[in-house]
Amino acid sequence: MHPMTRSPTLKRSLAADPTSWNDACNIAAKDGGILFDKDAGALHVAVERVDGTGGVADSQLVGSGGGHGCISDLKGSSGFVEQSGLEVEATIDILIIGAGPTGLCAAKTILQHDANADLVLIDGRATVGGVWAIEQLYPNLRTNNLFTSMDFSDLPMETARFGVCDGQHISGEQMHAYLNAYAEHFDVSRRIRFNAKATKISRRDSEGEGKGGWDVELDSGEILSCRKLIAATGVLNKPKLPHLEGQDEFDGTIQHTNELRLRPELGVLVTHAARPDPSMARAPHHAAYPDLHLPSPKLNPFWYGTSSGVLNYGTDFLALLKSGQVRVRRADISHLSNHTVHLVDEPTSSGPAKLAVDAIITATGYSSQRALTFSPSSLAADLGIPTTSPSSESIALWSRFNAVADSHITALFPSLISPAAVHTPAKLDKTTPWRLYRGIAPPGLAAAGDRSLVFLGMFSNIANITRIEMQCLWALAYLTGAKLAHLHASDKEGVFCEAATLQRWAQYRAPRGHGASYPDLVFDQLPYCDVLLHDLGLATRGKKGALRELLEPYSPVGYKGVVEECLGKEKNGREVK
């Protein structure tokens, strides 16, 4: 019997001493929960652990007769508990891991479908937003995207409310304020448990008692049980921390950019030591500062996916380079010593090249390894999740489907594979890539008709908000058992082949980006959204007229009404196929 994770006080009280219904209600209220009256001769318990906000997070039948964990006798309207030593097990219908943009949108979409859904979100941080949580922000952090491409279609980011104007990069503080408002507007906030980090996920036994679902262990040791699980942690949550020889002797600050908020005073005089990249060449000049010799890509941006940057600094950043406040050294780091960085570079007249520094900020990106641990590890192949130790059976399985996918892609787009010079060597960390059906569903479970788990946001593209909305709609249909075009539980080969094809397409399409690890789409992001809409039976052409469809870009506002259309609430002028 799993421990009741909703209300420890209620569990202890019921186990220690039979209690009246009214007394139990008082206990639950103190714990931030609510108890429902008996229903059809059975006692239902719904207890919330969301800081006493009064919302209902779970409704669990705990008494319908005899047996383990049941209430043997209910007397009158009070629902008097006669059985002592009772253990009440709370199973959440839908558990969402992550309260960033993806997790919030998933919760909102589910609640639009069913306002009474038994839904809980958990997040290891203390505030909403994921990468835009308050504790993740630092001065001058801004989006790469311009306003208005970062708001959801059904809640505009209004200038008067959030202080952002057309043509501006949105600040971290504005993004957090918007996402907080989004969670409040759609009644998601009260369903979030903060400072609750998932550490291990296990498959529940689907036999015996016929429960199925998932157990999610938190860093506190608490276990949450659920019937449906949405993993919305994204792919940029595990900082990639380099090991630098001699770092124990450095005697200064070494931290990842992920932690910049902790030391905002750093960076008065900055020297940027960058590893030479074979994909980058020194440009002979720059239009604004011809003597800086800034690096530029050797290859066309077509091959880089989202692995590119946008100069969104509020003032003239290049002027900092010109003045010498920021200096660039393109060299590997040999080792560290006391407040000194030793470079692999041409020695100077005073000896080997070295830099005297107080702090090192590692802008080394994020690991492609997943943030969530699934047990047993043998689930990796069926779930399509990254692993550093694939079994021989898994290697053989995916090799077979990769060959089919490569053949299909080659036949359609031979020029995509032929320029061998653009393709990167095998990944150094030997982590297998994400391989999900439609970039969302675990192929092994989908092929078996098990729709209890989805991964949202294991993806990278420029129009993230629109893709998040489309993925959440698709996931809702999938989790609720709705019909999806092309997905047939009996077609295991087809499900695995599609998962392999998306992964191989991304790898060929963005070899200099993240395509070898997870879908990394730029020019392909609109067709991807079209695929999801087609699966849902919705029209993929939202513009009025062929010319506008061809020339006008799509933005979140272009999808306004598609959520209601999909949920059957209104048509809003879009044709339903």
C-alpha positions in Angstrom: 0.0 0.0 0.0 1.5 3.3 -1.0 1.6 6.1 1.6 -1.1 8.7 1.3 0.7 11.7 -0.1 -2.2 14.2 0.0 -2.7 14.7 3.8 -0.2 13.1 6.2 -2.1 14.6 9.2 -5.4 13.0 8.0 -3.7 9.7 7.4 -2.1 9.6 10.9 -5.4 10.6 12.6 -7.5 8.0 10.8 -5.0 5.3 11.5 -4.6 6.2 15.2 -8.2 6.7 16.2 -11.7 6.3 14.6 -13.0 9.7 13.9 -16.3 11.3 13.0 -16.8 12.8 9.6 -16.9 16.3 11.0 -13.7 15.8 12.9 -12.0 14.5 9.8 -13.2 17.6 7.9 -11.5 19.8 10.5 -8.3 17.8 10.2 -8.4 18.1 6.4 -9.0 21.8 6.5 -5.9 22.3 8.7 -3.9 20.3 6.2 -5.2 22.4 3.2 -7.6 19.8 2.0 -11.3 19.0 1.6 -13.3 15.9 2.4 -16.4 15.0 0.4 -19.4 13.4 1.8 -20.2 9.8 1.2 -21.4 8.9 -2.3 -23.6 5.9 -3.0 -22.6 4.3 0.3 -18.9 5.0 -0.1 -16.7 7.6 1.5 -14.7 9.7 -0.9 -11.6 11.6 0.3 -10.2 14.6 -1.6 -7.3 16.3 0.1 -5.2 19.1 -1.4 -1.6 19.9 -0.6 -1.4 23.3 -2.2 -0.8 25.5 0.8 -4.3 25.6 1.9 -5.7 27.5 -1.0 -9.0 25.5 -0.9 -8.9 23.8 -4.3 -9.5 20.1 -4.8 -6.4 18.2 -6.0 -7.6 14.6 -5.5 -10.8 12.6 -5.0 -10.2 9.1 -4.0 -12.6 6.3 -3.1 -11.5 4.8 0.2 -14.6 2.9 1.3 -17.0 0.7 -0.5 -17.0 -2.4 1.6 -14.5 -4.6 3.3 -10.9 -5.3 2.3 -7.5 -3.7 2.8 -7.7 0.1 3.0 -11.5 0.1 3.0 -13.9 1.5 5.5 -16.0 -1.4 6.8 -19.0 0.6 8.1 -20.4 4.0 7.4 -23.0 5.2 9.9 -25.6 7.8 9.0 -24.7 11.1 7.3 -21.5 11.5 9.4 -19.7 8.7 7.7 -18.3 7.4 11.0 -15.1 5.4 10.5 -15.2 2.1 12.5 -12.0 0.6 11.1 -8.8 1.7 12.8 -5.3 1.3 11.3 -6.7 2.6 8.0 -4.3 3.5 5.3 -5.8 5.8 2.7 -4.2 5.7 -0.7 -4.6 8.8 -2.9 -4.2 8.3 -6.6 -4.2 11.4 -8.8 -5.8 11.2 -12.2 -3.3 13.4 -14.0 0.0 14.5 -12.6 2.1 17.1 -14.5 5.8 17.4 -13.8 7.0 21.0 -14.5 5.3 24.4 -14.0 7.0 26.1 -16.9 5.2 27.3 -20.1 4.6 23.7 -21.2 3.3 22.4 -17.9 1.0 25.4 -17.4 -0.4 25.1 -20.9 -1.0 21.4 -20.5 -2.9 22.0 -17.2 -4.9 24.8 -18.8 -5.9 22.6 -21.8 -7.0 19.8 -19.6 -9.1 22.1 -17.4 -10.7 23.6 -20.4 -11.7 20.1 -21.4 -12.9 19.2 -17.9 -13.1 22.0 -15.3 -13.3 19.3 -12.5 -10.3 17.3 -13.6 -8.3 15.7 -10.8 -5.0 17.5 -11.7 -1.8 18.3 -9.8 1.4 20.0 -11.0 4.7 19.7 -9.2 7.9 21.7 -9.7 11.2 21.7 -8.0 11.4 25.5 -8.1 9.6 27.9 -5.8 7.7 29.9 -8.5 6.1 29.3 -11.8 7.8 29.8 -15.2 10.4 27.0 -15.5 13.4 28.8 -17.1 11.4 32.0 -16.4 10.9 31.3 -12.7 12.0 34.2 -10.4 15.0 32.3 -9.1 16.3 31.7 -12.6 16.3 35.3 -13.7 19.3 37.6 -13.8 19.9 41.2 -15.0 19.4 41.8 -18.7 17.9 38.4 -19.4 15.6 38.6 -22.4 13.9 36.4 -24.8 15.4 35.9 -28.3 11.9 36.3 -29.7 10.2 39.7 -30.1 6.9 40.8 -28.8 4.2 39.5 -29.8 5.5 36.0 -30.4 5.8 34.8 -26.8 2.1 34.9 -25.6 -0.4 32.1 -25.9 -3.3 32.5 -28.4 -6.0 32.7 -25.7 -4.3 35.2 -23.4 -2.6 38.2 -25.1 0.4 39.8 -23.5 -1.1 43.3 -23.3 1.3 46.3 -23.4 -0.7 48.1 -20.7 -0.5 45.2 -18.3 3.0 43.9 -18.9 4.8 46.9 -20.2 6.2 45.4 -23.3 6.0 47.1 -26.7 6.2 46.0 -30.4 9.6 45.2 -31.6 11.0 44.7 -28.1 12.7 41.6 -26.7 10.7 40.6 -23.6 12.6 40.8 -20.3 12.8 37.8 -17.9 10.7 39.7 -15.4 8.0 40.4 -17.9 7.9 36.7 -19.0 7.6 35.6 -15.4 4.8 38.1 -14.8 2.9 36.9 -17.9 3.2 33.2 -17.0 2.1 33.9 -13.5 -0.9 35.8 -14.8 -1.6 32.9 -17.2 -1.6 30.4 -14.4 -4.0 32.6 -12.3 -6.3 33.3 -15.2 -6.9 29.7 -16.1 -7.1 28.5 -12.4 -3.9 26.5 -12.6 -2.0 28.2 -9.7 -3.8 26.6 -6.8 -3.0 23.2 -8.2 0.7 23.6 -8.2 3.0 22.1 -5.5 6.3 24.0 -5.5 9.6 22.8 -4.1 8.6 19.3 -5.1 11.3 17.8 -7.3 10.6 14.5 -9.0 13.6 12.1 -8.5 12.3 8.7 -9.8 9.4 7.5 -11.8 8.2 3.9 -11.6 5.6 1.9 -13.5 2.8 0.8 -11.3 1.7 -2.9 -11.5 -1.2 -3.0 -14.0 -2.1 -6.5 -12.8 -3.4 -7.8 -9.5 -5.4 -4.8 -8.3 -5.8 -3.4 -11.8 -4.4 0.0 -11.0 -1.7 0.7 -13.5 -0.3 4.2 -13.8 2.9 5.7 -12.4 4.5 6.3 -9.0 6.6 9.5 -8.8 9.0 9.8 -6.0 9.9 13.3 -4.8 13.2 14.5 -3.3 11.4 14.6 0.1 10.8 10.8 -0.2 7.1 11.3 -0.7 5.5 9.2 -3.4 2.7 10.5 -5.7 0.7 8.0 -7.5 -1.2 8.9 -10.7 -3.1 7.3 -13.5 -1.8 9.6 -16.3 1.5 11.3 -16.3 2.7 14.4 -18.3 6.4 15.0 -18.2 6.8 18.7 -19.1 10.4 19.4 -17.9 11.8 20.3 -21.3 15.3 19.6 -22.5 17.1 22.6 -21.0 17.2 21.9 -17.3 20.4 20.0 -16.6 23.4 22.4 -16.9 26.4 20.9 -18.7 29.2 21.5 -16.2 32.7 21.0 -17.6 35.4 19.5 -15.5 38.5 21.8 -15.5 41.7 20.4 -14.3 42.9 22.1 -11.2 39.4 23.5 -10.3 39.8 22.5 -6.7 42.9 24.8 -6.5 41.2 27.7 -8.2 40.0 29.3 -5.0 37.5 31.5 -6.8 33.9 31.3 -8.0 33.0 28.8 -10.7 29.4 28.7 -11.7 27.1 28.0 -14.7 25.1 30.7 -16.4 22.1 28.9 -15.0 23.2 30.3 -11.6 23.9 33.9 -12.6 21.1 35.3 -10.4 23.1 34.1 -7.3 26.0 36.4 -8.1 24.7 39.4 -10.1 27.7 41.5 -9.1 30.1 39.5 -11.2 31.5 40.8 -14.5 33.0 44.2 -14.2 35.9 43.3 -16.5 35.1 40.2 -18.6 37.5 38.1 -20.6 35.7 35.5 -22.8 37.8 32.4 -23.4 36.1 30.5 -26.2 37.1 27.0 -27.4 38.0 27.1 -31.1 35.1 25.6 -33.1 35.8 24.0 -36.4 32.4 25.2 -37.6 33.4 28.8 -37.1 35.9 30.9 -39.0 37.3 34.3 -38.3 35.5 36.8 -40.3 37.8 39.3 -42.2 35.7 42.2 -40.9 32.5 43.2 -39.2 30.3 45.9 -40.6 30.3 48.0 -37.4 33.7 47.1 -36.0 36.0 45.9 -38.8 39.0 45.5 -36.6 37.4 43.1 -34.1 37.7 40.0 -36.3 34.6 38.4 -34.9 33.9 34.8 -35.7 31.3 33.8 -38.2 29.8 30.4 -39.3 31.5 28.5 -42.0 28.3 26.9 -43.1 24.8 28.2 -44.1 22.5 28.7 -41.1 20.2 26.2 -42.8 22.1 23.4 -40.9 22.2 25.0 -37.4 18.7 24.6 -36.3 18.1 26.6 -33.1 21.8 26.5 -32.2 22.2 30.2 -33.0 22.0 33.4 -31.0 20.3 36.7 -31.2 21.9 39.9 -30.1 19.2 41.0 -27.7 21.3 43.1 -25.3 19.6 46.3 -24.3 22.5 48.6 -25.3 25.4 48.4 -27.8 27.1 45.2 -26.7 29.7 45.5 -29.4 30.8 48.8 -27.9 31.9 46.8 -24.8 34.2 44.8 -27.0 35.5 47.9 -28.7 36.2 49.6 -25.3 38.1 46.6 -24.0 35.7 46.0 -21.1 34.9 42.6 -22.7 37.9 40.8 -24.2 37.7 37.6 -26.3 40.4 34.9 -26.3 39.7 32.0 -28.6 41.6 29.2 -26.9 41.1 26.0 -24.9 41.6 26.0 -21.2 44.6 23.9 -20.2 44.1 23.9 -16.4 43.4 26.2 -13.4 45.5 27.3 -10.5 44.9 29.9 -7.8 42.8 32.6 -9.4 44.4 31.8 -12.7 43.2 30.3 -16.0 45.9 28.7 -18.1 45.2 28.6 -21.8 46.3 26.3 -24.6 47.6 29.1 -26.8 50.8 30.5 -28.2 53.1 31.4 -25.3 53.8 35.1 -24.7 57.1 36.7 -24.0 56.4 36.3 -20.3 55.6 32.5 -20.6 52.5 30.4 -21.3 49.3 32.3 -21.9 47.3 32.7 -18.7 44.5 34.9 -17.3 44.2 36.3 -13.7 40.5 36.0 -12.8 38.2 36.1 -9.8 35.4 34.1 -11.2 34.6 31.7 -14.1 31.2 31.6 -15.7 30.7 28.4 -17.7 28.4 29.2 -20.7 28.5 25.6 -21.7 24.8 25.0 -22.3 22.7 22.1 -21.1 23.1 18.4 -21.2 21.1 16.3 -23.6 20.6 13.7 -20.8 17.0 13.7 -19.4 16.2 15.2 -16.1 13.8 12.4 -15.0 14.9 8.9 -14.0 12.6 6.0 -14.9 12.7 2.7 -13.2 13.5 0.1 -14.3 16.1 1.4 -16.8 15.0 -1.3 -19.3 11.9 0.9 -20.0 14.2 3.3 -22.1 13.6 1.6 -25.4 9.8 1.4 -25.1 9.6 5.0 -23.8 11.9 6.3 -26.4 13.9 8.3 -23.8 17.7 9.0 -23.9 20.0 6.6 -22.1 23.8 6.1 -21.9 23.5 2.3 -21.6 21.1 0.9 -24.2 20.6 -2.8 -24.2 21.7 -4.9 -27.2 18.1 -5.5 -28.0 17.3 -1.8 -28.0 20.3 -1.0 -30.2 19.2 -3.7 -32.7 15.5 -2.4 -32.6 16.4 1.2 -33.3 19.0 0.3 -35.9 16.4 -1.5 -37.9 13.9 1.4 -37.8 16.7 4.0 -38.4 17.6 2.1 -41.6 14.0 2.3 -42.8 13.8 6.0 -41.9 17.0 6.8 -43.7 15.8 5.0 -46.8 12.6 7.0 -46.8 14.3 10.3 -46.2 16.9 9.6 -48.8 14.3 8.8 -51.4 12.4 12.0 -50.8 15.3 14.4 -50.0 18.6 13.1 -51.3 20.3 16.5 -51.1 19.6 16.5 -47.3 22.0 13.6 -46.7 24.6 14.0 -49.5 26.6 17.0 -48.1 28.7 14.9 -45.7 30.8 17.9 -44.7 28.0 19.4 -42.7 27.2 16.4 -40.6 28.8 16.2 -37.2 30.7 13.2 -35.8 29.0 10.9 -33.4 28.0 12.5 -30.1 30.8 12.4 -27.5 28.6 11.6 -24.6 27.1 8.5 -26.3 23.6 9.4 -25.1 20.8 8.0 -27.3 18.4 10.6 -28.7 14.8 11.2 -27.8 12.6 9.0 -30.0 8.9 9.8 -29.5 5.9 9.3 -31.6 5.0 12.7 -33.0 7.6 14.0 -30.6 5.2 13.4 -27.7 4.2 9.8 -27.1 6.4 6.8 -25.9 6.4 4.5 -29.0 6.3 1.3 -27.0 3.3 2.3 -24.9 1.5 3.9 -27.8 2.0 0.7 -29.9 0.5 -1.3 -27.0 -2.5 1.0 -26.6 -1.2 2.3 -23.3 -2.0 6.1 -23.2 -0.8 6.8 -19.7 2.3 8.9 -20.4 3.3 11.8 -22.6 6.4 14.0 -22.9 5.9 17.6 -23.8 8.6 20.1 -24.6 11.3 17.6 -25.5 11.8 19.8 -28.5 13.5 23.0 -29.7 12.2 25.5 -32.2 11.8 29.2 -32.6 8.0 29.5 -32.3 7.9 27.5 -29.0 4.6 28.9 -27.7 2.6 27.8 -30.8 4.2 24.4 -30.8 3.5 24.0 -27.0 -0.2 24.8 -27.6 -0.5 22.3 -30.5 1.4 19.6 -28.5 -0.9 20.1 -25.5 -4.0 19.7 -27.6 -2.6 16.5 -29.2 -1.6 15.2 -25.8 -5.1 15.8 -24.4 -6.7 13.8 -27.2 -4.1 11.1 -26.8 -4.5 10.8 -23.0 -8.3 10.8 -23.2 -8.3 8.0 -25.8 -9.7 10.1 -28.6 -9.1 9.0 -32.2 -5.9 10.3 -33.8 -5.3 9.9 -37.5 -2.5 7.4 -38.3 -2.1 6.1 -34.8 -3.2 2.5 -34.5 -2.3 0.4 -31.5 -2.1 -2.7 -33.7 0.6 -1.1 -36.0 3.7 -1.4 -33.8 6.0 -1.2 -36.8 4.4 2.0 -38.0 4.6 3.7 -34.6 8.2 2.9 -34.1 9.1 3.8 -37.7 7.4 7.2 -37.3 9.4 7.9 -34.1 12.6 6.9 -35.8 11.8 9.0 -38.9 11.2 12.2 -36.9 14.5 11.7 -35.0 16.5 11.0 -38.1 14.9 13.9 -40.0 15.9 16.2 -37.2 19.4 14.8 -37.1 19.9 15.4 -40.9 18.1 18.7 -40.8 20.0 20.3 -37.9 23.4 18.5 -37.7 25.1 21.6 -36.4 22.3 22.2 -33.9 20.7 19.8 -31.5 19.1 17.4 -34.1 21.2 14.4 -32.9 19.7 14.7 -29.4 16.1 15.9 -29.9 13.8 17.5 -32.5 15.4 20.9 -33.4 13.2 22.5 -36.1 13.2 26.0 -37.5 12.0 26.0 -41.1 10.1 22.8 -40.3 8.2 24.0 -37.3 5.0 25.0 -39.2 4.7 21.6 -41.0 5.2 19.9 -37.6 2.2 21.9 -36.2 0.2 21.0 -39.3 0.9 17.3 -38.7 -0.5 17.6 -35.2 -3.6 19.5 -36.4 -4.2 16.9 -39.1 -4.1 14.1 -36.5 -6.7 16.0 -34.6 -8.9 16.4 -37.7 -8.5 20.1 -37.8 -7.8 22.3 -40.8 -4.1 23.3 -41.3 -4.8 26.4 -43.4 -5.9 29.3 -41.2 -5.3 32.3 -43.6 -7.9 33.8 -45.8 -6.6 33.4 -49.4 -3.8 31.4 -51.0 -1.5 34.4 -51.3 -1.7 35.2 -47.6 -1.3 31.6 -46.7 1.9 31.6 -48.8 3.4 34.9 -47.7 2.1 35.8 -44.3 3.9 34.3 -41.2 2.0 32.4 -38.6 2.1 33.8 -35.0 0.2 32.7 -31.9 -2.7 35.0 -32.7 -3.1 33.1 -36.0 -4.1 30.0 -34.0 -6.7 31.9 -31.8 -9.8 29.7 -31.5 -8.1 26.4 -32.4 -8.2 25.3 -28.8 -12.0 25.9 -28.5 -12.5 24.3 -31.9 -10.6 21.2 -30.9 -12.5 21.0 -27.7 -15.8 21.3 -29.6 -16.8 24.6 -27.9 -16.9 26.7 -31.0 -15.8 26.7 -34.7 -14.5 30.3 -34.8 -14.4 30.3 -38.6 -12.0 27.5 -39.1 -13.0 24.5 -41.2 -13.1 21.2 -39.5 -12.2 18.4 -41.8 
